[in-house]
Amino acid sequence: MNIFLTAQSLVMLILGVAVFATAVWALVNAVKADSAAYVAASKQSKTLWVILTAVGTALAFISMRAPLGFGGIIGAGVAIYFLVAVLPALRSASGRGRPQSGYGSW
């Protein structure tokens, strides 16, 4: 019976570390992006996104042992939204998007 509790704790810890790593990745990308790219992509300001991702990273760190709690979900949500919606727009606005070849593009 105790082995199941240990396995569950291990899975939750791995999930918590994954959420925290994703939040750190989002924070690093938010800091690295140019301020002008945020304006060009119409994605608010760099200051706002750095603050949001920093708070999300802090919440993900605090709730690393319980990633399905409030803090973990908020931290993961901010990080995922930044990485899926904001970062591609920033890369496109700054000209660092994927190069378009004539083959296989949609």
C-alpha positions as CSV (number, residue, x, y, z in Angstrom):
1,M,0.0,0.0,0.0
2,N,2.8,2.4,0.8
3,I,4.5,1.9,-2.6
4,F,1.4,3.4,-4.3
5,L,1.7,6.5,-2.2
6,T,5.4,6.8,-3.0
7,A,4.7,6.3,-6.7
8,Q,2.0,9.0,-6.6
9,S,4.3,11.4,-4.8
10,L,7.0,10.8,-7.4
11,V,4.6,11.4,-10.3
12,M,3.4,14.7,-8.7
13,L,7.0,15.8,-8.0
14,I,7.9,15.1,-11.7
15,L,4.8,17.0,-12.8
16,G,5.7,19.9,-10.5
17,V,9.3,20.1,-11.8
18,A,8.0,20.0,-15.4
19,V,5.6,22.9,-14.7
20,F,8.4,24.9,-13.0
21,A,10.8,24.2,-15.9
22,T,8.2,25.4,-18.4
23,A,7.5,28.5,-16.3
24,V,11.3,29.3,-16.2
25,W,11.5,28.8,-20.0
26,A,8.7,31.2,-20.5
27,L,10.3,33.8,-18.1
28,V,13.7,33.6,-19.9
29,N,12.0,34.1,-23.3
30,A,9.9,37.0,-21.9
31,V,13.1,38.7,-20.7
32,K,15.1,38.0,-23.9
33,A,12.5,39.4,-26.3
34,D,12.9,43.0,-27.5
35,S,10.5,45.6,-26.1
36,A,9.7,46.8,-29.7
37,A,8.6,43.2,-30.6
38,Y,5.9,43.3,-28.0
39,V,4.5,46.6,-29.4
40,A,4.8,45.4,-33.0
41,A,3.0,42.1,-32.1
42,S,0.3,44.0,-30.2
43,K,0.9,41.9,-27.1
44,Q,0.8,44.5,-24.3
45,S,4.3,45.5,-23.0
46,K,7.4,43.7,-22.1
47,T,7.2,44.8,-18.5
48,L,3.7,43.3,-18.1
49,W,4.7,39.9,-19.6
50,V,7.9,39.8,-17.5
51,I,5.9,40.4,-14.3
52,L,3.2,37.9,-15.3
53,T,5.7,35.2,-16.1
54,A,7.8,35.9,-13.0
55,V,4.7,35.6,-10.8
56,G,3.7,32.4,-12.6
57,T,7.2,31.0,-12.1
58,A,7.1,31.9,-8.4
59,L,3.7,30.2,-8.0
60,A,5.0,27.1,-9.9
61,F,8.0,27.0,-7.6
62,I,5.9,27.4,-4.4
63,S,3.5,24.6,-5.5
64,M,6.1,22.2,-6.9
65,R,5.0,19.5,-4.6
66,A,1.3,20.0,-5.5
67,P,1.2,21.1,-9.1
68,L,-2.5,20.5,-9.5
69,G,-3.3,23.1,-6.9
70,F,-4.2,26.7,-7.5
71,G,-0.6,28.0,-7.8
72,G,0.6,25.2,-10.1
73,I,-2.4,25.7,-12.5
74,I,-1.9,29.5,-12.6
75,G,1.8,29.1,-13.2
76,A,1.3,26.6,-15.9
77,G,-1.4,28.6,-17.5
78,V,0.6,31.8,-17.8
79,A,3.7,29.9,-19.1
80,I,1.7,27.9,-21.7
81,Y,-0.2,31.0,-22.9
82,F,3.1,32.9,-23.2
83,L,4.8,30.1,-25.1
84,V,1.9,29.3,-27.4
85,A,0.4,32.7,-28.1
86,V,2.8,35.5,-27.3
87,L,6.2,34.1,-28.2
88,P,5.4,33.1,-31.8
89,A,3.9,36.5,-32.3
90,L,7.1,38.1,-30.9
91,R,9.2,36.0,-33.2
92,S,7.1,36.8,-36.2
93,A,7.2,40.5,-35.4
94,S,10.9,40.6,-34.9
95,G,11.6,38.6,-38.1
96,R,12.9,35.6,-36.3
97,G,10.1,33.2,-37.3
98,R,10.5,30.1,-39.3
99,P,11.9,30.7,-42.7
100,Q,9.3,29.9,-45.4
101,S,10.4,27.5,-48.0
102,G,8.3,26.7,-51.1
103,Y,7.9,23.1,-50.0
104,G,5.6,21.8,-47.4
105,S,4.3,25.1,-46.1
106,W,0.6,25.3,-45.4
